[in-house]
């Protein structure tokens, strides 16, 4: 097995990406601890999150939505390269573990993922967020609950909508029916763009009693 990025032999084949390439991934400068977008304040949270607090509590991203991870995500999602998921999940876990070592962030009680509509699931053959979430749950020794959330109907593709319409498009899209009283949740997605989807999901999770919501994504789009 060779590194997915530099094609050099790997000491452990399951890693997928060598340690040198991990070091050379595009580094994020100072980012908000809640939304993972760049900011210049001396506080942990940016002015956006201070003025309009999201429903989730922390977001950790591995990289901005740029190459080389952008290219790997495209291969995973659109070329059905499901074998890439384990290596990408490891990068997400390492980003989370780095924050745990430096800041002592909690280990959530359970892990879930952003669901796909069943039509898209059938056409693609898998939910990429589910493939990423399952090994992460195993590595942090927590239960993985892939069907915690129900997607009510198929939404219009977010990429075709304005920012205002994107919010409306997801407000009533997700539903959680499980009692999450006094539970903390780790929510997994591959890409976070506007944050509207994870915000709507986090609202549902907190309505069901979740006390704290961490989000891990592979890439965070800088708007």
Secondary structure, DSSP 8 states (H G I E B T S, - for coil): -B-TTT--B-SSGGG-S-HHHHHTS----SB-TTT--B---SSSS-HHHHHS--SSSEEEEEEES-TTHHHHHHHHHHS--GGGHHHHHHHHHHHHHHHHHHH-----SEEEE----HHHHHHHSS-HHHHHHHHHHHHTT-EE-TTSEEE-S----GGGS-HHHHHHHHTTTEEE-S--TT-EEEEEEEEESSSHHHHHHHHHHHHTT--EEEEEEEEE---
